């Protein structure tokens, strides 16, 4: 596996591969890699001639400076993990490479309201930062296929919309959420949980599954109220939202039977650590 730090070096290398007709798969990450990230890498390796993984903690997608500063940074360990996969290139740029002269201007793309709900409502500017950095990375890597985990379902939908709007011709491929044996969605932030917080955290997924089981027997409001009541019993929890939304538009659902697919999604702080999770349900 080759490590490349400079964007121009990476673009030049990839152009050579593409001239030979080789396909390029891309897995963008912020590092602190876990089995969820590695599952994306394995899939890309199976489906492409060349796989590029980026590691870059993007400052423009953090609306909370403290969250940015405490985000785990484990580059040596990440390189070791990737060396055990069949990834071809790991791209680890500096902030200066991605935002020359500290020019942190973000892209303005009409995402048709997908970026203003759920995470967008609670983390102003977050998705502007996400589409900016992903757009920059796509320009550098020029992938045929890019892989995104469905734990960040809203991010996946937004990147898909951005790609369509800009006519980039990149396949945005959704990959299932990987979970710990107790159901907790794998996340780099799990490393920051205290023992007590980690013990509580699997209740997030349990609540989502319980909500899914009630979808056809109770109203949306009843399901939401019961779920919120259960989660907020814990003094550890500061809930941002628990919503049932249309899988395509992310608009709040009133009657699930009027939709083809819905996503039950939630975000909360457990202690000081913000966790998100979701389940997607086919209705008809």
N, C-alpha and C positions, 0 to 999 in steps of 0.2 A: 504493500500500500504506500502510495506517494503522499507526502504532506506538501501542500502548497499554501502559501500565505498571501500572495499578491494576486489581485484580480486579473491583471493583464496576462500573467504567466498561465493562470488557469484557462482563460479564454483561448489563448494561443494553443495550449495542449489539446483542448476539447475540439477546436476547429480541425486539427489534424485527424482526430478519430472520426469526426463527422464526414470528412472528405472520403474516408474509406467506407462510408455507408453504415457506420456503427451507431446503434441507438444509445442514448444517454438517459439514465435514471438519476433522479435527484431527491435526496432526503435532507431538507433544511432542519436544523436543530439549534437549540441554545445550549447544548452540552448537558453535563450531569446525566449522561446516558443511562437508560435502564432497558429492561427486556422489551418494553413497548417500542422504544426507538429502534432497537436492534431487529425487531420483527419487520419494521418498514425497510430496513437495510437489506435483510434477507430476501424480502419480496422483490425489491428493486434488482438485486443481483440475479434473481431467477428470470426476470422479465426483460433485462437490458444487457447490452454488450459491455457497457461501462457504467459504474455507479459512483456518484459523487455525494459525499456527505459534508454538509457545512456545520461548523460550530461557531456561533456568534451570538453573544448576549446583546440584543438590540436595544439601545437606550430609548429609542423613540416610542416603543410600545409599552413602556412602564409609566403609568400615570402617578405611581407612588415611588418616590426616590428611594425610600427605605427598602421597598420590595426589590428594586433593582440592585441595591448594594448587597443585600443578603442572598440574592439568587446564587445557588451553589455553582462554584467554578472548579472543575476537576479535569482539566485538559489532559494531563498525563494519563489519568485513569481511563478517560474517554478514548484516547488513542490506542491504549492497550485493548479495550473492549472491541474497538473497530478492527484492530489487527487480527482478531479471531473470526472476523466475518470475511466475505469475499469482496468487500468494498475496495475500489481501485484508488480513489483519491479522497483525502480529507482536506477540506478547505477551511483554514482558520485565519481569517483576516483580522486586522486591528480596526478599531473604530475609525481611525484616520483614513483607512483604505475605503471604508464604506461611506463615510461622511467627510470628504476632504475639507480641510480648513474649518472643521467643526460646524459645517453648514447643515444644520439639522432640519431643513425644510421637509415637510411631508407631502406625499402625493395627494392630489384631490381628484377622487374618482366617484362618480355617482353610483353608489351601491344599492340604490333603490330601497333605502331604509333598513337593509340587513345589518348595518353597522350601528344603528341607533338604539336597538333593543337589547335586552338581556345583558351580556357583557358590556356592550356599547353604552348602555344607560348607566352602568355602575363604574365603568372605567373610561371616562371621556378621553378621546384621542387615541385610545388603544389600537383600534383597527386601522386608523390612518397610519400609525407606525408600522403595523403588520404589513399592510399592502405596500408601503414604501420599501421596506427591507426585502420582502419577497420579490417585488418587482425588480429591484437592483440585483438580487441573486439570480433571478431568471435571466436577466440580461447577460450576466457573467457566465453562467453555466450552460445556457441554451439547451435545456433538457427536452427530451421528447415526452417523458413521463415524470411527474412529481408526486411524491407520496406523503399523505397527511393522515394522522391518527384521528379517529372519530371521537376521542375524548373531548377534543376541541371542535365540536361539531359546527359551531357558528363560524369559527375560523375557516374550516373546510368549505362551507357554503360561500363564504365571502371571497376566498381565493378563487374558487370556481367561477364566481360572477365576475371578478376582476379580469380573469384570463379570457372569458368570453367577450367582455366589454372592449378589451384592448386587442382582441383578435390575435392572441399569442400562439395559438395552435399547439398548446401544451395540454396533455391529458392529466387532469387532476384526479388522482386515484385515492379513494377513501380506504382506510385500513381499520380493522376492528380494534376497539379498546382492549388493551392487555390489562389483566387484573392480578392482584396478589391472591393467594389461596383463600383469603377471607373476603374477597370481593372488592376490596379497595382498588380504585383505578390507579394504575401505575403513574407516578408523577415525580418529577425531580424535586418538587417541593415536599414530598413525603419525608425526605431526609431531615427536614427541619422540625418535624413534629416531636413533641415530648412523648414520653411513654404513655401518659394518660390520654393525650390527644390522639396518638396512634391507635390506642385501644378503642376509642370512640369512632374513629373515622370510617370503619366498615359499615356503620349505620347509614351512611349516605346512600350507598348502593342498595342496602336492604330496603330503605324507604322508597327508592325509585322502583324497585321490583314490586313492592307492596302496592304502589300507585298503579303500576302496569296491570296488576291482577284485578284492580277495582275499576278499570277503564270502562267496562261494559255493564257494570252493575250500579255505579254511582255517578252523580253529576261531576263535572269538572271542578266546580267550586267545592263540593264535599271532599273530593280527593285532595285538592290543594290544601284546604283547611286542616284536614286530618294529618297530612304529611308535615305541614309547617308546625302544627301543634306537637307532633312527635319529636321533630328535630330540635325545636327550640326549648324543649324540656331541659336539655343539657345546658348548664351555665357556660360551657366551653364555646357554644355556638353563637355566632352573630350572622344571621341569615341575610343574604342579599336578595335572593329570589328563589322561588320554586314555581315553575311554570310548565304548562302544557301548550306546545306551539305546533303550528303546521310545519312539516319537515322541509317544505320548499320556500315558504315566505317568512318563516319564523314569527308569524303573527299569532297572537293568543287565540286559543281554541275555546269555543263555547260548547259545541256539541261534537264529540269525536267522530260521530257517524257521518258527518258532512265532509270528512277529510280522508284522503287515501293513506297518508302516513302522518304520524305525529311524533314529536320528540318531547319526552318528559325530562326537564333539565333543571339543575339547581347549582347555586354557588353560595358559598358561605366562608366565613373565617372560623377555623377551629383553633381556638387560642388566637395567635397572631398570624396563622398561616392560612392563606386563601386557597380553597380547594373547589374544583368544579367536577361535575359528572353528568351523564345523561344516559337515557335508553331510548332507542328509536323503535316505534311500534307500527307494524302494518295493520291498517284497519280494514281495508278491502282491496 
